[in-house]
Amino acid sequence: MWLDVSEISKDSKKLADYLRKETGLIVSAGSIYRGNGSQFLRLNLASPISMVEDGIERLITGIKNFSKK
């Protein structure tokens, strides 16, 4: 799933690194895919639903905390 994070950060790598460090959630920075990828994160949903739900919770928490910095 592609997540538009342009309202949160213009640097998807910085946001992806923060999420990994602070929440353990591993997402791909869209910037590695070129174009306007610096405004997107890629989240893999090919996992058991329990893992997806956990990942969404981590994403929500991480973005809330990133926005407060």
N, C-alpha and C positions, 0 to 999 in steps of 0.2 A: 504494500500500500504506500502511495506517495502522500506525504503530509506537507502541506504548504505552511512553512514556518516564517514567512516573510514579515508577519506582524510581531514576531518574537525576536528574530535575529536575522541579520543579512549574511551571516556566516554559519552555514549548516555544519561545517566541520567543528567549529568551536562549540556549538550546541550539542552535537553528537558526542564529542569528547566529554563535555560537562555531564551529560546524562549517564555515560558509562562510569565516570568517576564517582558521581554522587549517588546513583541509584543502582548501578550494575546492569542497566538496560543497554543492550548493544543494538544500535541502529546505524544505518549507513548514511553518511553525509551525501547529499545529492550532488555536491560539487565534484565528486569523482566521476560523475556521468556527464559533465560539461554543461554547456548551454546555461540556462538559468538555475542549474542545480543547487547553487549556493543558497537558494530560497526554499529548499525541500529536504526532507528526511525520508529515507526508505525504511519501512517497517515490514519485516517478513511475518506473514500470518500463517505460514505452513507449519503449524505447531498444534499440539493439543490445545483445546479451548481453555483449559486451566492456565496454560502458559501465556496465551494471548491475553486473558483477563489480567493476569499478574503484570504483564508488560504494559498494558494500558494504564493500570494504576501507577506503575513506576513512571510512565511518561507524564501523566497528569501531575504527580508530585514534583518531578524534576523540572517541568516547565514552570510550575508555580514558583519554585525556588529560584530558578534561573531569572525569572522576570523580576524578582525582588532584589537581585544583586545591583 
